[in-house]
Amino acid sequence: MNITLQKPLILRCFLISFFLSLTFFYLFLHLLSPQQPRHSITTKDLRIRPGYTSYDTYIQRQLNKTLNPKLRKIWTTCDWNRKIPVFARFFEDLKDKNLLHNASKALCIGARVGQEVEALRRIGVTDSVGMDLVPYPPLVVKGDFHNQPFRGGTFDFEFSNVFDHALYPERFVGEIERTLKPNGVCVLHVALSTRADKYSANDLYTVKPLVALFKNSVLVHVRPVDGFGLDTEVAFRKK
Ligand SMILES: C[S@@+](CC[C@H](N)C(=O)[O-])C[C@H]1O[C@@H](n2cnc3c(N)ncnc32)[C@H](O)[C@@H]1O
């Protein structure tokens, strides 16, 4: 009699502890351990950095640096004169290759204080604008590159040296392909052989993931550059 009464009690205890363990396991996975952002791709050649618990954490991290008053002073003074001629040479070269024209409507993504925009304007590409989380009028407007504030088919040319800051590389590229006109050109400067800065959200090891992400474009060229810590220029033309 005693034995038959104990059986359901043992079973009940087992079920309760089983469900409690499941609950703790779920909480550990989803609340306590650092999460990989949802919908973000990670492959052998493109790895999203761990540790971003939410999109807000990611944006705050980017803003911490971009809004730093001391750094902003440097970017708009000594850095300004040092970097603009280098950007101008990159863009002149793209003009020689017929990838950029004076009449091109151009966008620089993640342009911070707009040194690359100023370089484009100085070499004659006057209809140029930058976009960044923090605006810097009149050169740079406010916008998130995961969700560009422009209509589809707006630009002839887009340049960016901040692919490594994309938490969602597929959205970064998807937005470029959306806002480029057909036959529009996108030029990226990326770091393949060195790791970019500590504010980067991803690490890229080859150009393969880029080629896969630019689904609606053809690869125009890949070549070495010396661009402020970035070693490779990759150009695409939208179909
Ligand atoms: C390494 S800085 C590059 C600045 C500039 N292109 C240059 O070469 O001087 C990266 C820039 O990307 C911007 N950024 C980061 N995440 C962004 C996002 N989701 N949308 C737009 N800009 C972003 C940052 O605010 C920062 O200004």
The ligand as an SDF file (V2000), in Angstrom:
LIG
                    3D

 27 29  0  0  0  0  0  0  0  0999 V2000
   35.8160   54.3560  -38.0110 C   0  0  0  0  0  0  0  0  0  0  0  0
   34.6080   55.6360  -38.0780 S   0  0  0  0  0  0  0  0  0  0  0  0
   34.8140   56.1020  -39.7570 C   0  0  0  0  0  0  0  0  0  0  0  0
   34.6810   57.5650  -39.9760 C   0  0  0  0  0  0  0  0  0  0  0  0
   34.9440   58.0780  -41.3900 C   0  0  0  0  0  0  0  0  0  0  0  0
   34.4030   57.2430  -42.4310 N   0  0  0  0  0  0  0  0  0  0  0  0
   36.4060   58.3450  -41.6190 C   0  0  0  0  0  0  0  0  0  0  0  0
   37.0640   57.5990  -42.3450 O   0  0  0  0  0  0  0  0  0  0  0  0
   36.9150   59.3060  -41.0660 O   0  0  0  0  0  0  0  0  0  0  0  0
   33.0610   54.7600  -38.0520 C   0  0  0  0  0  0  0  0  0  0  0  0
   31.8410   55.6480  -38.1770 C   0  0  0  0  0  0  0  0  0  0  0  0
   30.7020   54.8090  -38.4170 O   0  0  0  0  0  0  0  0  0  0  0  0
   29.6080   55.3610  -37.7230 C   0  0  0  0  0  0  0  0  0  0  0  0
   28.5910   54.3120  -37.5070 N   0  0  0  0  0  0  0  0  0  0  0  0
   28.6790   53.2290  -36.7090 C   0  0  0  0  0  0  0  0  0  0  0  0
   27.5540   52.5100  -36.7630 N   0  0  0  0  0  0  0  0  0  0  0  0
   26.7160   53.1600  -37.6130 C   0  0  0  0  0  0  0  0  0  0  0  0
   25.3870   52.9190  -38.0840 C   0  0  0  0  0  0  0  0  0  0  0  0
   24.7010   51.8610  -37.6640 N   0  0  0  0  0  0  0  0  0  0  0  0
   24.8620   53.7850  -38.9760 N   0  0  0  0  0  0  0  0  0  0  0  0
   25.5700   54.8730  -39.3900 C   0  0  0  0  0  0  0  0  0  0  0  0
   26.8230   55.1600  -38.9850 N   0  0  0  0  0  0  0  0  0  0  0  0
   27.3880   54.3210  -38.1020 C   0  0  0  0  0  0  0  0  0  0  0  0
   30.1970   55.8810  -36.4450 C   0  0  0  0  0  0  0  0  0  0  0  0
   29.3460   56.8400  -35.8430 O   0  0  0  0  0  0  0  0  0  0  0  0
   31.5270   56.4520  -36.9370 C   0  0  0  0  0  0  0  0  0  0  0  0
   31.4140   57.8040  -37.2540 O   0  0  0  0  0  0  0  0  0  0  0  0
  1  2  1  0
  2  3  1  0
  2 10  1  0
  3  4  1  0
  4  5  1  0
  5  6  1  0
  5  7  1  0
  7  8  2  0
  7  9  1  0
 10 11  1  0
 11 12  1  0
 11 26  1  0
 12 13  1  0
 13 14  1  0
 13 24  1  0
 14 15  1  0
 14 23  1  0
 15 16  2  0
 16 17  1  0
 17 18  1  0
 17 23  2  0
 18 19  1  0
 18 20  2  0
 20 21  1  0
 21 22  2  0
 22 23  1  0
 24 25  1  0
 24 26  1  0
 26 27  1  0
M  CHG  2   2   1   9  -1
M  END
$$$$
